[in-house]
Amino acid sequence: MNKKVFVFDVDGTLLNKKEKIQPSHIKALLKTKEKGHEIVLCSGRGFDDMIPVLEQLPKDLVRFLVCNNGTYIHDLYDSKNIIDSYIDFSILKKFEEIGRKHVVLFSIHTLDVTKRGHLWAKENEPEWYQKVLHGEWHKFQHVPFSDAKNYVTHNKITQLSYRATKKIIKKIRKDCRIFEDKYSVFVSGEVYVDILPKNKSKLNGLINLSKILNIPITNFISFGDSGNDIEMLNGSGIGIAVGNATKEAKQAADIIIGDHNTSALADKLLELI
C-alpha cells in the first residue's frame, strides 16, 4: 500500500465557523484511518488549545499534532514533544512595546499552556475588543502581561502571537520585520501575527514528521486556508485550499474545494483515498 499522510489545518479548515468538526468529516477521517493512512492535525494552536479539537474526534484517530505552526510535534501515543528550538526571553520587551503601540491582544505559548491577555489600559479598550471577546476569546482566561512574562521565566516560549483586526494586523506585521533576523513571522487567519523560532513553519514541522514516519513529503496531502499554510500547501505532495481560504493560500494550492462550512473537505478526502 502507498501510505499517505493527510494533514489538516484546524481553524478555518477542519473546523467550521462554529468551531465544530462536521459529522461528514469524522466519517471520512475514520475511513481514511481504516485504509491505513495517517491523519495529522497541523495548527498555530499549542497542545493545550488542540485538546478541545481532539475531544470531538474518536480516540486514537490522530497520533501526531504539529503545534504552534511547526515549532514542535506532539506524539499523543507516547505523550511526548519533539522540539529543538525556542524563542528567547529577551524578545518580550520589544514584543510588549509593539503590542501596546497598536493596542492589541497577546498570546505567549509554551509546551504546557498558553497565557493570554490585552496590551492596553482599561480606559483605552478598543471598540473591536467586545466582538472578539464574545467570539473565539470568550473561553480564555486573561492575565496581565507581567504575570505571563513571569510565568515564562521558568517555561520556554514556543510561539508569540498578536490578535487584532485585519487592518491593525497589517501594521503589526510591518513592525515585526525587526524580528526576522532571528525569528519566523507569519500572518494567520488575517487577524493574528505569529512569531516562531527561526526557520520554523508548518512545512518544516511536516518535513520533520516525514522523517519520523519514514514517509516522503510527496506522500503528504495538506488542507489549509491561511497565510501560515502557504508553505505547507506549496511543499506537500498535494496542497488543497478550502473555499474560504485567503487569495494567497488559494494561489499556493494545487486544488481548491468548497468552504469549511460544507462537506467539501470530506468529499475530497474520500475521493483521494
C-alpha positions in Angstrom: 0.0 0.0 0.0 1.2 3.5 -0.8 0.6 5.1 2.6 -0.4 8.7 2.6 -0.3 11.3 5.3 -3.4 13.6 5.3 -2.7 16.9 7.1 -5.4 19.3 8.3 -5.1 22.9 9.4 -7.6 23.3 12.2 -9.2 26.8 12.3 -11.0 27.7 9.1 -10.3 24.3 7.6 -11.2 21.3 9.6 -13.4 23.3 12.0 -16.5 25.2 10.7 -17.4 28.7 11.8 -18.9 27.3 15.0 -15.6 25.6 15.8 -17.1 22.2 15.2 -16.0 19.2 13.1 -18.8 18.2 10.9 -20.1 14.5 11.1 -19.3 14.0 7.4 -15.7 14.9 8.1 -15.4 12.5 11.0 -16.9 9.6 8.9 -14.4 10.4 6.1 -11.5 10.6 8.6 -12.4 7.2 10.0 -12.5 5.6 6.5 -9.1 7.2 5.8 -7.6 5.7 9.0 -9.2 2.3 8.3 -7.4 2.2 5.0 -4.1 2.6 6.8 -3.3 6.2 6.1 -2.0 8.7 8.7 -4.1 11.7 9.9 -2.3 14.7 11.3 -3.5 18.0 12.7 -1.3 20.9 12.0 -2.1 24.3 13.6 -0.9 27.5 15.0 -2.5 26.3 18.2 -0.4 24.9 21.1 -1.1 21.5 22.5 -3.4 22.8 25.2 -5.6 24.5 22.6 -5.7 21.4 20.5 -7.4 19.4 23.2 -11.0 20.7 22.5 -10.5 19.7 18.9 -9.3 16.2 19.8 -12.3 15.8 22.1 -14.5 16.0 19.0 -12.7 13.1 17.3 -12.7 9.3 18.1 -9.9 8.2 20.4 -6.7 7.2 18.7 -7.7 8.6 15.3 -4.8 11.0 15.4 -1.4 10.3 16.7 0.7 13.3 15.7 -0.1 17.0 16.3 2.1 19.6 14.6 1.7 22.6 17.0 2.5 26.3 17.1 2.9 26.4 13.3 5.5 23.6 13.2 7.6 24.6 16.2 7.1 21.2 17.8 5.4 17.8 17.2 3.3 16.2 19.9 3.1 12.4 19.9 -0.2 11.5 21.5 0.5 7.8 21.7 3.8 8.3 23.6 2.8 11.6 25.4 6.0 13.4 24.3 7.0 16.6 22.5 9.6 16.7 19.7 11.2 20.1 19.7 14.7 21.6 19.0 14.4 25.4 19.3 12.6 28.0 21.3 12.0 31.8 21.4 14.4 33.7 23.6 13.0 35.5 26.6 14.8 38.8 25.6 12.3 39.4 22.8 9.4 40.1 25.2 10.3 43.7 25.8 10.0 44.6 22.2 7.0 42.3 21.7 5.2 44.2 24.5 6.2 47.5 23.1 4.7 46.8 19.7 1.6 45.4 21.2 0.9 48.4 23.4 1.6 50.7 20.4 -1.2 49.1 18.4 -3.5 48.3 21.4 -3.9 44.5 20.8 -4.4 41.1 22.5 -1.4 38.9 23.1 -0.6 35.2 23.5 2.5 33.6 24.9 2.7 29.9 24.1 4.8 27.3 26.0 4.7 23.5 25.7 2.2 23.2 28.5 0.0 26.3 28.5 -0.9 29.5 26.6 -1.0 32.8 28.6 -3.3 35.4 27.1 -4.3 39.0 27.8 -4.5 42.5 26.5 -2.0 45.3 26.0 -3.9 48.4 26.9 -5.0 50.4 29.9 -8.6 49.7 30.9 -9.8 53.1 29.8 -8.4 52.6 26.3 -10.2 49.4 25.5 -10.6 49.3 21.6 -14.1 49.1 20.1 -13.3 45.8 18.3 -12.5 44.0 21.5 -16.0 43.2 22.6 -16.7 41.4 19.3 -13.6 39.3 19.8 -14.4 38.7 23.5 -17.7 37.3 22.6 -16.1 35.3 19.7 -13.2 33.0 19.9 -11.7 34.6 23.0 -14.7 34.2 25.3 -13.4 31.0 26.7 -9.9 32.2 27.5 -8.7 33.4 30.9 -6.9 36.7 30.6 -3.8 37.6 32.6 -1.7 40.8 32.9 1.3 40.8 30.6 3.6 41.0 33.7 2.1 37.7 35.0 2.5 36.0 31.7 6.1 37.2 31.5 6.9 35.9 35.0 5.4 32.5 34.1 7.7 32.1 31.1 10.8 32.9 33.0 10.5 29.2 34.1 8.9 27.8 30.9 10.4 28.0 27.5 8.5 30.0 24.8 7.4 28.2 21.7 5.4 31.0 20.0 4.3 34.6 20.5 1.1 35.9 18.9 -0.9 39.2 18.5 -4.7 39.3 17.9 -6.3 42.3 16.4 -8.4 43.4 13.4 -7.2 42.8 9.8 -6.3 46.4 9.4 -4.2 46.6 12.6 -2.6 43.2 11.9 -1.2 44.5 8.6 0.5 47.4 10.5 1.9 45.0 13.2 3.3 42.7 10.5 5.3 45.6 9.2 6.7 46.4 12.7 7.5 42.7 13.2 10.1 42.9 10.4 12.6 43.7 13.1 12.3 40.1 14.4 13.0 38.4 11.1 16.8 38.1 11.6 16.2 35.7 14.5 12.6 34.5 14.1 10.0 33.4 11.5 6.9 35.6 11.3 3.5 34.6 9.8 0.0 36.1 9.5 -2.6 33.5 10.5 -6.3 33.8 9.6 -5.7 37.5 8.7 -6.2 38.5 12.3 -3.1 37.0 14.0 0.6 37.6 13.7 2.6 34.6 15.0 6.3 34.7 15.8 8.2 31.4 15.8 11.8 30.2 16.2 13.9 30.8 13.1 13.1 28.6 10.1 10.1 27.1 11.8 6.9 26.7 9.8 4.1 24.2 9.3 6.1 22.8 6.3 9.2 22.5 8.4 7.2 20.6 11.0 5.9 18.2 8.4 9.3 17.6 6.9 10.5 16.6 10.4 7.4 14.4 10.8 8.1 12.8 7.4 11.5 11.6 8.8 9.9 10.2 11.9 7.3 8.3 9.8 9.8 7.4 7.1 7.2 8.6 4.5 8.3 11.1 1.8 6.8 14.6 1.9 5.5 13.9 -1.6 3.0 11.5 0.1 1.6 14.3 2.3 -1.7 15.8 1.3 -2.4 19.0 3.1 -5.5 21.1 3.6 -5.4 24.8 4.7 -6.8 28.2 4.4 -4.4 30.9 5.6 -1.1 32.7 5.3 0.6 30.3 7.7 -0.5 27.4 5.5 1.1 28.7 2.3 4.5 26.9 2.6 2.7 23.7 3.6 0.4 23.9 0.6 3.3 24.5 -1.7 5.6 21.9 -0.2 3.3 19.0 0.3 2.7 16.4 -2.5 -0.8 17.9 -2.9 -1.9 21.2 -1.4 -5.7 21.7 -1.0 -7.2 25.1 -0.1 -10.8 25.4 1.2 -13.1 27.8 -0.5 -12.9 30.4 2.4 -9.1 30.5 2.1 -7.1 33.7 1.5 -6.2 34.6 -2.0 -2.5 33.8 -1.3 -3.4 30.3 0.1 -5.5 29.5 -2.9 -2.7 30.5 -5.2 -0.3 28.2 -3.4 -2.7 25.2 -3.6 -3.0 22.6 -6.3 -6.7 22.1 -5.7 -9.4 24.4 -4.4 -12.6 22.9 -2.8 -15.7 24.3 -1.1 -15.6 26.2 2.1 -15.2 24.9 5.6 -18.9 25.0 6.4 -19.7 22.4 3.7 -18.9 18.7 3.2 -16.3 19.6 0.6 -13.3 18.5 2.7 -14.9 15.1 3.4 -15.9 14.7 -0.2 -12.3 15.4 -1.4 -10.8 13.2 1.2 -13.0 10.2 0.2 -12.0 10.8 -3.4 -8.3 10.7 -2.6 -8.2 7.6 -0.5 
